């Protein structure tokens, strides 16, 4: 996989969001336009890096991120 990426501004950065894929309320830490291809052809995708209650970050599609009910900023 290529190491190419760029940060993308997002109105919900550092806020509480709901990951509709898992149903969990998490903190949106970053949105990155990343080359996810492991071949020679580039395949760019916007990924949301989210942090769960465990403190571990994982990725989901940006389309899966919606504002949480309380919408509080994370600390």
C-alpha positions as CSV (number, residue, x, y, z in Angstrom):
1,X,0.0,0.0,0.0
2,X,1.2,3.5,-0.8
3,X,2.0,5.9,2.0
4,X,0.2,8.8,0.3
5,X,-2.5,10.7,2.2
6,X,-3.8,14.1,3.0
7,X,-5.8,15.5,5.9
8,X,-9.3,16.8,5.0
9,X,-11.2,19.4,7.0
10,X,-14.5,18.2,8.5
11,X,-17.1,20.1,10.6
12,X,-17.3,17.3,13.2
13,X,-13.6,17.0,13.9
14,X,-12.8,16.5,17.6
15,X,-16.6,16.1,18.3
16,X,-18.7,13.2,19.5
17,X,-20.2,11.3,16.6
18,X,-22.1,8.1,15.9
19,X,-20.5,5.5,13.7
20,X,-23.6,4.1,11.9
21,X,-21.7,0.9,10.9
22,X,-21.3,-0.1,14.6
23,X,-23.9,2.1,16.3
24,X,-21.2,3.3,18.7
25,X,-20.8,6.9,19.9
26,X,-17.1,7.8,19.4
27,X,-14.8,10.8,18.9
28,X,-13.9,11.9,15.4
29,X,-10.1,12.4,15.5
30,X,-9.3,13.0,11.8
31,X,-10.5,12.6,8.2
32,X,-7.9,11.5,5.8
33,X,-8.0,11.1,2.0
34,X,-5.9,8.0,1.7
35,X,-4.6,5.7,-1.1
36,X,-6.0,2.4,0.1
37,X,-4.7,0.4,-2.9
38,X,-2.2,-2.4,-2.5
39,X,-1.6,-2.5,-6.3
40,X,0.1,0.0,-8.6
41,X,-3.2,1.7,-9.4
42,X,-4.2,4.4,-6.9
43,X,-7.6,4.1,-5.1
44,X,-8.3,7.1,-3.0
45,X,-10.9,7.0,-0.2
46,X,-11.8,9.4,2.6
47,X,-11.5,7.6,5.9
48,X,-12.7,8.8,9.3
49,X,-10.3,8.0,12.1
50,X,-12.5,7.5,15.2
51,X,-11.6,6.8,18.8
52,X,-13.8,4.5,20.9
53,X,-14.3,4.2,24.6
54,X,-11.3,1.9,24.8
55,X,-9.0,4.7,23.6
56,X,-8.1,2.8,20.4
57,X,-8.6,4.4,17.1
58,X,-10.0,2.7,14.1
59,X,-11.3,3.7,10.7
60,X,-14.7,3.9,9.0
61,X,-16.1,5.5,5.9
62,X,-16.8,9.2,6.3
63,X,-20.3,8.4,5.1
64,X,-20.8,6.4,8.4
65,X,-20.1,9.4,10.6
66,X,-23.1,11.4,11.8
67,X,-23.4,13.9,14.8
68,X,-24.1,12.2,18.1
69,X,-27.1,13.4,20.0
70,X,-25.2,15.5,22.5
71,X,-22.5,16.6,20.0
72,X,-20.0,17.5,22.7
73,X,-16.4,18.3,21.9
74,X,-14.0,15.6,23.0
75,X,-11.4,16.3,25.6
